[in-house]
Amino acid sequence: MPISPRSLFIVNQLSRNLLKLLRQTRRSAVQNDSLLSEAADEQPLRAELYSIEQLERHGKLIAAVHPLAVGRSDDRLLPRLDENERVLIETYDLVAAAADENRRIEPAAEWLLDNFYLIEEQIRAIRRLLPPSYSQELPQLATGPTAGFPRVYDIALELIAHVDGRVDAAGLNGFIAAYQSVEPLKLGELWALPLMLRLALIENLRRVAARIAAARRHRDLAGTWAVRMVDVVERKPTDLILVLADMARANQVLSGAFVAELTRHLQGQNPNFTFANSWLEHRLSDQGVTTEQLVRAEGQAQAADQVSIGNSIGSLRFLIAHDWRLFVGEHSLVEQTLRSDPAGVYAEMDFATRDRYRHAVEGIARRSRLTEYEVARKAVQLAENNAREMLDARSAHVGYYLVDRGRPALERLAEMRLSWGVVFDKLRRRFPLICYLSLMGLFTVATLFDVTDRSPS
């Protein structure tokens, strides 16, 4: 369509002010760059994608370099969960408001809207299953980005990062088996793994959500500026330069989301917007990019975020449905060792009884210099020795040394340190009547003294 003489006059007049305006906007370039770098913080857990074989090699690698801390630090998982929840809720509210106003919603944001109920359910479940003291009982890392966090949490983060949030049984089993071939995990860590994977997935969703929120705000701002430009051009086209000057003074970050939305609004509009597009191109050239490059990068980022959030939601569902009893049984070195029970009884027991035996191993190892595997191995060795000597059928069963009368022998062999609680428990088991009567006597004496103190003189 031919451009009218009046439109040409306006465009020429606006162009004369272009260089002046560009000189003004260059002064804000440094500030904009710092804002852009800030927005790039905490990228999604998205490292190089690994096959199962590559995951196994990576598992062995990180197992060899995980330094464990001495002592315990404050719990850092629950505070981080609280922060993640806040970001997710704010993003959901922002996207939901945009959807209510019939604004365009990117695919990743649609995933968040449709599955936010599941995310909320998982956050509530994590809080219910993760008391503050729980993570402090797990081995923690001494150095690195996750120093002070449980080792098993870092394992979960590594797995999530190298599968782009898509957790399945094959990759999980291969990764954990490879890790344990170098450094065995404790029983508590194996049981904590599904919880740590949930936390890692929530962390990943939070990071994607932060990107969605930032892009949403930039699109909304672009829409606001576009409406102002259209309104000004309809009333007085020469005032378009004033709107662009306002945008420059506002230090508006020209992100991919902002530029894509702004150009979408201005595309096919009045020819006077040629000046606005020219200003935008020159402004972006100061950053070393073009409009086309930013719009293309924004589309790629949206596609990547959609995949990440979709994978993370699917993985949360996988964690809910997975049989973790079977998983722990397959990967626990303690479980595999106790199954070599000479009496052949352990493998036939129900889950609750086997779990009681495993907890006994944990309790002894916690107060010994031996690992859980070494304690279980010594219990089996004691049972094997008695099985060869045919002294007693019961003493040929590992349970005799874990929860029965043979336990003192195992504790001595493991050089277990005794606490007052353990000593009292031993006395209670060996002399139950005496302990009961002693406690009742102490309680009676304490009650009499209390009554005497309260009686009037």
DAWODA-V187127 format. One record per residue. N is the residue number from 1. RES is the residue in one small letter. PSI is psi as a letter, one per 20 degrees, with the letter a starting at -180 (999 if undefined). Layout:
n: {N & N}
res: {RES & RES}
psi: {PSI & PSI}
This chain:
n: {1 & 2 & 3 & 4 & 5 & 6 & 7 & 8 & 9 & 10 & 11 & 12 & 13 & 14 & 15 & 16 & 17 & 18 & 19 & 20 & 21 & 22 & 23 & 24 & 25 & 26 & 27 & 28 & 29 & 30 & 31 & 32 & 33 & 34 & 35 & 36 & 37 & 38 & 39 & 40 & 41 & 42 & 43 & 44 & 45 & 46 & 47 & 48 & 49 & 50 & 51 & 52 & 53 & 54 & 55 & 56 & 57 & 58 & 59 & 60 & 61 & 62 & 63 & 64 & 65 & 66 & 67 & 68 & 69 & 70 & 71 & 72 & 73 & 74 & 75 & 76 & 77 & 78 & 79 & 80 & 81 & 82 & 83 & 84 & 85 & 86 & 87 & 88 & 89 & 90 & 91 & 92 & 93 & 94 & 95 & 96 & 97 & 98 & 99 & 100 & 101 & 102 & 103 & 104 & 105 & 106 & 107 & 108 & 109 & 110 & 111 & 112 & 113 & 114 & 115 & 116 & 117 & 118 & 119 & 120 & 121 & 122 & 123 & 124 & 125 & 126 & 127 & 128 & 129 & 130 & 131 & 132 & 133 & 134 & 135 & 136 & 137 & 138 & 139 & 140 & 141 & 142 & 143 & 144 & 145 & 146 & 147 & 148 & 149 & 150 & 151 & 152 & 153 & 154 & 155 & 156 & 157 & 158 & 159 & 160 & 161 & 162 & 163 & 164 & 165 & 166 & 167 & 168 & 169 & 170 & 171 & 172 & 173 & 174 & 175 & 176 & 177 & 178 & 179 & 180 & 181 & 182 & 183 & 184 & 185 & 186 & 187 & 188 & 189 & 190 & 191 & 192 & 193 & 194 & 195 & 196 & 197 & 198 & 199 & 200 & 201 & 202 & 203 & 204 & 205 & 206 & 207 & 208 & 209 & 210 & 211 & 212 & 213 & 214 & 215 & 216 & 217 & 218 & 219 & 220 & 221 & 222 & 223 & 224 & 225 & 226 & 227 & 228 & 229 & 230 & 231 & 232 & 233 & 234 & 235 & 236 & 237 & 238 & 239 & 240 & 241 & 242 & 243 & 244 & 245 & 246 & 247 & 248 & 249 & 250 & 251 & 252 & 253 & 254 & 255 & 256 & 257 & 258 & 259 & 260 & 261 & 262 & 263 & 264 & 265 & 266 & 267 & 268 & 269 & 270 & 271 & 272 & 273 & 274 & 275 & 276 & 277 & 278 & 279 & 280 & 281 & 282 & 283 & 284 & 285 & 286 & 287 & 288 & 289 & 290 & 291 & 292 & 293 & 294 & 295 & 296 & 297 & 298 & 299 & 300 & 301 & 302 & 303 & 304 & 305 & 306 & 307 & 308 & 309 & 310 & 311 & 312 & 313 & 314 & 315 & 316 & 317 & 318 & 319 & 320 & 321 & 322 & 323 & 324 & 325 & 326 & 327 & 328 & 329 & 330 & 331 & 332 & 333 & 334 & 335 & 336 & 337 & 338 & 339 & 340 & 341 & 342 & 343 & 344 & 345 & 346 & 347 & 348 & 349 & 350 & 351 & 352 & 353 & 354 & 355 & 356 & 357 & 358 & 359 & 360 & 361 & 362 & 363 & 364 & 365 & 366 & 367 & 368 & 369 & 370 & 371 & 372 & 373 & 374 & 375 & 376 & 377 & 378 & 379 & 380 & 381 & 382 & 383 & 384 & 385 & 386 & 387 & 388 & 389 & 390 & 391 & 392 & 393 & 394 & 395 & 396 & 397 & 398 & 399 & 400 & 401 & 402 & 403 & 404 & 405 & 406 & 407 & 408 & 409 & 410 & 411 & 412 & 413 & 414 & 415 & 416 & 417 & 418 & 419 & 420 & 421 & 422 & 423 & 424 & 425 & 426 & 427 & 428 & 429 & 430 & 431 & 432 & 433 & 434 & 435 & 436 & 437 & 438 & 439 & 440 & 441 & 442 & 443 & 444 & 445 & 446 & 447 & 448 & 449 & 450 & 451 & 452 & 453 & 454 & 455 & 456 & 457}
res: {m & p & i & s & p & r & s & l & f & i & v & n & q & l & s & r & n & l & l & k & l & l & r & q & t & r & r & s & a & v & q & n & d & s & l & l & s & e & a & a & d & e & q & p & l & r & a & e & l & y & s & i & e & q & l & e & r & h & g & k & l & i & a & a & v & h & p & l & a & v & g & r & s & d & d & r & l & l & p & r & l & d & e & n & e & r & v & l & i & e & t & y & d & l & v & a & a & a & a & d & e & n & r & r & i & e & p & a & a & e & w & l & l & d & n & f & y & l & i & e & e & q & i & r & a & i & r & r & l & l & p & p & s & y & s & q & e & l & p & q & l & a & t & g & p & t & a & g & f & p & r & v & y & d & i & a & l & e & l & i & a & h & v & d & g & r & v & d & a & a & g & l & n & g & f & i & a & a & y & q & s & v & e & p & l & k & l & g & e & l & w & a & l & p & l & m & l & r & l & a & l & i & e & n & l & r & r & v & a & a & r & i & a & a & a & r & r & h & r & d & l & a & g & t & w & a & v & r & m & v & d & v & v & e & r & k & p & t & d & l & i & l & v & l & a & d & m & a & r & a & n & q & v & l & s & g & a & f & v & a & e & l & t & r & h & l & q & g & q & n & p & n & f & t & f & a & n & s & w & l & e & h & r & l & s & d & q & g & v & t & t & e & q & l & v & r & a & e & g & q & a & q & a & a & d & q & v & s & i & g & n & s & i & g & s & l & r & f & l & i & a & h & d & w & r & l & f & v & g & e & h & s & l & v & e & q & t & l & r & s & d & p & a & g & v & y & a & e & m & d & f & a & t & r & d & r & y & r & h & a & v & e & g & i & a & r & r & s & r & l & t & e & y & e & v & a & r & k & a & v & q & l & a & e & n & n & a & r & e & m & l & d & a & r & s & a & h & v & g & y & y & l & v & d & r & g & r & p & a & l & e & r & l & a & e & m & r & l & s & w & g & v & v & f & d & k & l & r & r & r & f & p & l & i & c & y & l & s & l & m & g & l & f & t & v & a & t & l & f & d & v & t & d & r & s & p & s}
psi: {p & q & p & q & h & g & h & g & g & g & g & h & h & h & h & h & i & g & h & g & h & h & h & g & h & h & h & j & g & g & g & g & h & h & h & h & h & h & h & i & q & m & q & q & n & n & a & p & p & q & r & g & h & h & g & g & h & h & g & h & g & h & h & i & j & o & p & q & q & p & a & q & r & q & p & i & g & g & h & h & g & g & g & g & g & g & g & g & g & g & g & g & g & g & g & h & g & h & h & h & j & k & q & p & p & q & g & h & h & h & g & g & g & h & j & h & h & g & g & g & g & h & g & g & g & g & h & h & i & m & q & h & i & g & h & i & i & q & p & q & q & h & r & r & h & k & p & i & q & q & g & h & g & h & g & g & g & g & g & g & h & j & j & l & i & n & p & r & g & g & g & g & g & g & g & g & g & g & g & i & i & g & o & q & q & r & g & h & h & g & h & i & g & h & g & h & h & g & g & h & h & h & g & g & h & g & h & g & h & h & h & g & g & g & h & g & g & h & g & g & g & g & h & g & h & g & g & g & g & g & g & g & h & h & g & n & h & i & i & h & h & h & g & h & h & g & h & g & h & i & l & p & p & m & r & g & g & g & g & g & g & g & h & g & h & i & p & j & a & q & h & h & i & h & g & g & h & g & g & g & g & h & g & h & h & h & j & k & r & r & g & g & g & g & g & g & h & g & g & h & g & g & g & g & h & g & g & g & h & g & g & h & g & h & h & g & h & g & h & g & i & q & n & h & g & h & g & g & h & h & i & p & h & g & g & h & g & h & i & k & p & h & i & j & h & g & h & i & r & r & g & g & g & h & h & g & g & h & h & g & g & g & g & g & h & h & k & r & i & q & r & g & g & h & g & g & g & h & g & g & g & g & h & h & g & h & h & h & i & l & g & p & h & h & i & j & p & h & h & h & i & g & j & b & i & i & g & h & g & h & h & g & h & i & l & p & p & p & r & h & g & g & g & h & h & g & h & h & h & h & m & g & g & g & g & g & h & g & g & h & g & g & g & g & g & h & g & g & h & g & h & g & h & i & q & q & 999}
